[in-house]
Amino acid sequence: MAGFSELIKNFDKTRDYVRDFFIYGCKVRSDFDRKSVRTYGDEKRRVESWMGDSMRYDDSVRGRSVSISVDSGHIPENPLYNAYYSKSFTDNDIRLHFLIMDILEDGSSRTLREIVDVLNDGYGQLFDEQTVRNKLREYADEGIVIAEKQGKTLYYSLSADRADDYVRDIAGLADALEFFSETPHFGIIGNSILKMLGLKNELFFIKHNYMIHTLEDVLVPDILEALNGKRYISFSTFSGRRKKTPDELGRQNQTVPMQILVSVQTGRRYLAAYIPALRRFSAFRLDYMKNVKAGDICEEYDEIKESYDRNKHRVFGVSFGMRRDTGTVTPMRITFFADEKREPYIIERLEREKRCCTVEKTGDDLYTLTADVFDPNEIMHWAKTFIGRIVSIEGGADSVRQRFYSDIARMNRMYGGDEDEHIQ
């Protein structure tokens, strides 16, 4: 029987457990309905070994729930990076790695045949040419090994670039690496370079650091590669409200990627893409995506991109709604009250946060925001932060306005002060 190991083979599986159970879910053991309870126990032990003191335990009548509780402003390193350092490897992988590094350490260039001969004769290790070729190709893609063609033969040599040389010779580079290690996008790269150099981040503590999204960085390179190559991509998506998932493959999607959008409020990332089957644009949350694979080149990519560039100016957040074109619904007009003399900051906020909308003065202390967007619901979520200043709402879909009025009426029933107005 295989014993427990902190190393993982399938990062997607561990990413699912960390996200569903320890970040968003805060679930108890009985909520786990995938495979066996032992599987949940193994994943829990792995996360505990990575997160250390960042784990939180809460007891209730349902059982003990486990979650991750971290104040990003007080820690120098994202603890979720440890998940990336836990990938398993075989004995042959690690042995071949050090042998190749040792063979090329003298700086000479060697052919594949010469490297295999040294492995067999000099080290007594039997590796077939295809295995060594695949490893050298992998290292060439990573920049560890340089592959140069001389005539018809490929020669391999160890790259002379060394991170420690750059850090020593370039003033301030170490500080830049420390900052890079905690950036929202690909901070794991900066962190891995620091670890390789034996350095730690001691300068930058980011208060609003949305560290949970580092688990999505594993998807981003494939998406960006497809974007640059103007290719289709396929991927699986899952609902955040799922309770049981009999179909482990999730919902399959084939799209043409356009852009990765990032929320400045939550750090959440979305893939804006065109769905050929529906002939419309949509946005997919990266934290509910996995198994991204690049497909064929999209011959109509430039035409689709032009259409996207026109459409994105009618998107307030990330939703393209169900409207195929603007102009099918009367633009929404929301009028706000703001005292020009005492509350100039309200007017400044309207101008700063209007995005693709327009703001104009329509009366004494009255300012009207006009929005012709695909999904007015996104506007209303933002408009509710001005409760008490909304004078009128006109245009747009009737359902959107009625939902707003019903929400206000429900709030009044819950918090109205008819009988207890003296309570503050």
Protein Blocks (a to p, Z undefined) as FASTA:
>chain_A
ZZddfbdfblmlmmmmmmmmmmmnopafklpcghjfklmmmmmmmmmmmnmmmpccdddf
kbccddddddfklccbdfklmmmmmcccdfklmmmmmmmmmmmmnopacdfklmmmmmmm
mnopacdfklmmmmmmmmmmnomaccddehjaccddddfbdfklmmmmmghklmmmmmmm
mgfbhklmmmmmmmmnopacfkbccfblcfklmmmmmmmmmmmmmmmnopacddddddfk
bfbdfblnlpadddddfbdcddfklopacdddddfklopacdddfklgghiacddddfkl
mmmmmmmmmmmmmcfklpgbjbfbghjaccddddddddfklmmmlmmmmmmmnomaccdd
fbehiacdddddfblmlmmmmmmmmgojambdgejjfklmmmmmmmmmmmmmmmocklmm
mpZZ
